[in-house]
Amino acid sequence: MGKVMSKQLLYYGKVVPVSFERHGGWYIKATGDYSFTAESNSVPITVVEFTAAALEYPIVFAESGDTVLPVAMLGVKAEHNLFVDSSGAWLGHYIPAFVRRYPFVFSKSEDGDRFYLCVDEEYAGCNTEGRGERLFDSAGERTQYLGNVLNFVQEYQVQFNRTQAFCSKLKELGLLESMQAQLRLPGGEQLSLTGFQAVSREKLKALPAETLEELVKRDEMELIYTHLLSLRSFTTMAERVKAPDAPKVEIDSTESENVTH
């Protein structure tokens, strides 16, 4: 049985705030190696990514504490990413922003009033030998590279907050329901992918007209239907599993009616 993984510091090992005192002589060399994602069968995404991600990955909702967040499914088995090969190359056309921002991430201050740009010091591309992009110049000012990183992570945080608001609306309207995908292997073995939620078409259609109108005007209805259409990608994603493990995907009709329509 597989289960959706969801945690905001997925992939990160030793996360430390970026500072001139600690990282004045540090460089970051992009390795192009995404092996750090190899054991993740899902990755968080933001609503701005839905259109691009839905072309390849099923988009579902996973619990994170008291909230739910959208994740792109990367595999049909636990701890197995079908979109990265043995050399660390990404096999999909779209690389989720959560993956692209690594090894950088924001962390909140204890009072929650400030964000600090952090780096995973265990990233293989971190070095002091001059390989790649320098973080600070000799005067202690951040380089253009670090400035671009900061802008990217700030924009990610903006979109993350927007995504949280969207998910809160889905919960408030009671639209999410637990689902599972049933995977049938050629030899007759069955696997279940569980631990995720999706929007119920029936509950969506039962909403008052004024609520539906609001969802349309706020472009949230488009996000909902993009999510629902993306669930069909379970089938094409399963085709990536190499024989003899290649499963034929069948969605449980009792819990996943909205996938089969």
Buried (B, 14 or more C-beta within 10 A) or exposed (E): EBBBBBEBEBBBEEBBEBBBEEBBBBBBBEBEBBBBBBBBBBBBBBBBBBEBBBBBBBBBBBBBEEEBBBBBBBBBBBEBBBBBEEEBEBEBEBBBBBBEBBBBBBBEEEEEEEBBBBBBBBBEBBBEEEEBBBBBEEEEEBBEBBEEBBEBBEBBBEBBEEBBEBBEBBBEBEBBBEBBBBBBBEEEEEBEBBBBBBBBBEBBEEBEEEEBEBBEEEEBBBBBBBBBBBBBBBBEBBEBBEEEBBBEBBBBEEBBBBBEE
